[in-house]
């Protein structure tokens, strides 16, 4: 777009208002798409499980921002009590600090995926090199800790730029957002979070909660611990099964 604009100005200098307007509109469209976590305008984005998983009655519980030694073990115990499997999108530097906990997540049948190295609030503004470095650092850390390279990626706050998709392709990662978001890090009572996640819950849904504190919004006790028992009971009562993203996307 910029090259075409420069070419147009070279031929017709008086066209600058049209060129400027086109470029502004283009940037506004890209910025708007980057602010919509479930948008596919900037590249492939997994918002639901494959149809085959939906027909099997599978859903994916996903947890962001961990691991957290104060919360993650209790989340694991609740999942075990209900025979549920989940996917943990981990922040690389937090995983390095709590390596034993990361290994425990895997040992208990769950999956570890990539949620950047630092979980920066400016992630959506990173350039190509910084994107590759940040995501790649987490990829290296998580691969070393678990013995298995992450296959899925979730952007901090779901925000991204047009530069993210090429970076993920280079690292062999697939972008995942969600079908249902609980907003459990916001100041919302547990029953409201449960309602957001469980109303109309169906096979194929991807749900997101948080077992970490990367956002800096600390709740005592964390909302996820109040939400998870009731949510898992509703999943069971609906005849659904919580599985990892890997299982849902690979199983035949």
C-alpha positions in Angstrom: 0.0 0.0 0.0 2.8 2.4 0.8 4.7 1.6 -2.4 1.6 2.1 -4.4 0.9 5.4 -2.7 4.4 6.7 -3.4 4.1 5.6 -7.1 0.8 7.4 -7.3 2.3 10.6 -5.9 5.2 10.5 -8.3 2.8 10.5 -11.2 0.0 12.7 -9.8 1.2 14.8 -6.9 -2.2 16.3 -6.5 -3.6 13.0 -5.6 -2.1 13.2 -2.1 -5.4 13.5 -0.2 -6.7 10.3 -1.8 -3.4 8.5 -1.1 -3.3 9.8 2.5 -6.9 8.8 3.1 -6.3 5.3 1.7 -3.3 4.7 3.9 -5.1 6.0 7.0 -8.1 3.7 6.3 -5.8 0.8 5.7 -4.0 1.3 9.0 -7.2 1.8 10.9 -8.6 -1.5 9.4 -5.4 -3.4 10.4 -5.4 -1.9 13.9 -9.1 -2.7 14.4 -8.5 -6.3 13.3 -5.6 -6.6 15.8 -7.8 -5.5 18.6 -10.4 -8.3 17.9 -8.9 -11.5 19.4 -11.2 -13.8 17.4 -10.7 -12.1 14.1 -9.2 -14.0 11.1 -8.4 -10.9 9.1 -4.7 -11.1 10.0 -4.3 -14.8 9.5 -5.5 -18.2 10.6 -7.0 -18.3 14.1 -8.4 -21.3 15.9 -11.6 -20.1 17.7 -13.3 -23.6 17.9 -12.2 -27.2 17.9 -12.4 -29.2 14.7 -15.8 -30.5 13.7 -14.8 -34.1 14.5 -13.9 -33.0 18.1 -17.3 -31.2 18.4 -19.1 -34.3 17.3 -17.3 -36.3 20.0 -18.6 -33.9 22.6 -15.1 -32.5 23.3 -14.3 -29.0 24.6 -11.0 -27.4 25.5 -10.4 -25.8 28.8 -7.4 -23.4 28.5 -5.5 -21.5 31.2 -3.4 -18.4 30.5 -0.5 -16.5 32.3 0.9 -19.3 34.5 2.4 -21.2 35.9 1.8 -19.8 39.4 2.8 -21.9 42.4 -0.1 -20.5 44.5 -2.8 -21.3 42.0 -1.7 -23.8 39.3 -1.4 -26.8 41.7 -4.9 -26.2 43.0 -6.2 -26.0 39.4 -4.5 -29.3 38.7 -6.2 -31.0 41.7 -9.6 -29.8 40.6 -9.0 -31.0 37.0 -7.9 -34.4 38.4 -10.9 -34.7 40.6 -13.2 -34.4 37.5 -11.0 -36.4 35.1 -10.5 -33.4 32.9 -7.6 -32.5 30.7 -6.6 -28.9 29.9 -4.1 -26.8 28.0 -1.9 -24.3 29.8 -0.6 -21.3 27.8 2.5 -20.5 29.8 4.6 -17.4 30.0 8.2 -18.4 29.3 9.9 -16.5 32.1 7.4 -17.7 34.7 7.9 -21.3 33.4 11.6 -20.9 33.9 11.1 -19.8 37.5 8.8 -22.7 38.3 10.3 -25.5 36.2 9.1 -28.3 38.5 5.6 -27.1 38.3 5.7 -27.0 34.4 6.8 -30.6 34.4 4.1 -31.6 36.9 1.4 -30.1 34.5 2.7 -32.4 31.8 3.1 -35.4 34.1 -0.6 -35.1 35.1 -1.8 -35.3 31.5 -2.1 -31.7 30.4 -0.5 -29.8 27.6 1.9 -26.8 27.7 1.7 -24.2 25.0 3.3 -20.8 24.2 2.1 -17.5 25.7 5.2 -15.4 24.9 8.3 -14.9 27.0 7.2 -11.7 28.9 3.5 -11.2 28.4 4.1 -7.6 27.6 1.3 -5.0 27.3 3.0 -3.7 24.2 3.2 -7.0 22.4 0.8 -5.9 19.7 3.4 -3.2 18.7 6.4 -5.5 18.4 8.3 -5.5 15.1 9.2 -8.7 13.2 12.5 -9.3 15.0 11.2 -8.7 18.4 8.2 -10.9 17.8 10.5 -13.8 16.8 12.8 -13.2 19.7 10.0 -13.1 22.3 8.0 -16.0 21.1 11.1 -18.0 20.2 12.5 -17.5 23.7 9.4 -19.0 25.2 9.4 -21.7 22.7 12.9 -22.7 23.7 12.2 -22.5 27.4 9.0 -24.6 27.2 10.5 -27.1 24.9 13.5 -27.6 27.2 11.3 -28.0 30.2 8.8 -30.4 28.7 10.8 -32.3 26.1 8.1 -31.3 23.5 7.9 -28.1 21.5 4.6 -26.1 21.9 2.4 -26.3 18.8 -0.1 -23.6 19.7 0.2 -19.9 20.6 -2.0 -17.4 22.3 -1.3 -13.7 22.2 -1.3 -11.6 25.4 -4.7 -10.1 25.8 -5.5 -11.6 22.4 -4.0 -8.5 20.7 -1.7 -8.8 17.7 -0.5 -7.1 14.5 -0.2 -8.2 10.8 3.4 -9.1 11.6 2.4 -12.0 14.0 1.2 -14.5 11.5 4.6 -14.7 9.6 6.5 -15.0 12.9 4.3 -17.9 14.0 4.7 -19.6 10.7 8.5 -19.4 11.1 8.3 -21.0 14.5 5.8 -23.7 13.5 3.0 -22.4 15.8 -0.7 -22.1 15.3 -2.7 -19.1 16.7 -5.5 -20.0 19.1 -8.0 -17.6 20.6 -11.3 -18.9 22.1 -15.0 -19.5 21.8 -15.9 -18.4 25.3 -14.0 -16.0 27.6 -14.8 -15.8 31.3 -13.0 -12.5 32.1 -12.0 -14.0 35.4 -9.2 -11.5 35.9 -11.7 -8.6 35.9 -13.7 -7.6 39.0 -16.6 -10.0 38.3 -18.3 -12.3 40.7 -17.7 -16.1 40.1 -21.4 -16.7 39.1 -21.1 -14.2 36.3 -17.9 -15.8 35.0 -19.6 -19.2 35.1 -22.5 -17.8 33.2 -20.3 -16.5 30.4 -18.5 -19.8 30.1 -21.3 -22.3 30.6 -24.5 -20.8 29.0 -25.1 -22.7 25.9 -21.9 -24.7 26.3 -21.4 -27.2 23.4 -19.0 -29.5 21.9 -16.2 -27.7 20.1 -16.0 -24.8 22.4 -12.6 -23.4 23.6 -12.8 -21.7 27.0 -10.2 -19.4 28.5 -9.5 -18.9 32.2 -6.3 -17.7 34.0 -4.1 -19.6 36.5 -1.4 -16.9 36.5 -1.0 -13.3 37.4 0.8 -11.9 34.4 -1.8 -9.2 34.0 -0.9 -7.9 37.5 -4.6 -8.1 38.5 -4.4 -10.1 41.7 -7.6 -11.7 43.2 -7.5 -13.3 46.6 -8.4 -16.1 46.2 -8.1 -16.2 42.4 -11.5 -16.3 40.8 -10.6 -19.4 38.8 -10.6 -21.5 42.0 -14.1 -20.4 42.8 -15.3 -20.9 39.2 -13.7 -24.2 38.2 -15.6 -26.7 40.4 -19.0 -25.5 39.2 -17.8 -25.2 35.6 -16.4 -28.7 35.5 -19.7 -30.1 37.0 -21.6 -28.4 34.2 -19.3 -29.8 31.6 -19.9 -33.3 33.0 -23.7 -32.8 33.3 -23.8 -31.7 29.7 -22.1 -35.0 28.6 -19.0 -33.2 27.4 -15.3 -34.0 27.9 -12.5 -31.5 28.4 -9.4 -32.5 26.4 -6.2 -30.8 25.4 -6.0 -28.9 22.1 -3.5 -31.4 20.8 -5.9 -34.3 21.4 -8.8 -32.5 19.9 -6.9 -31.5 16.8 -5.1 -34.8 16.3 -7.6 -37.5 17.3 -9.4 -39.4 14.6 
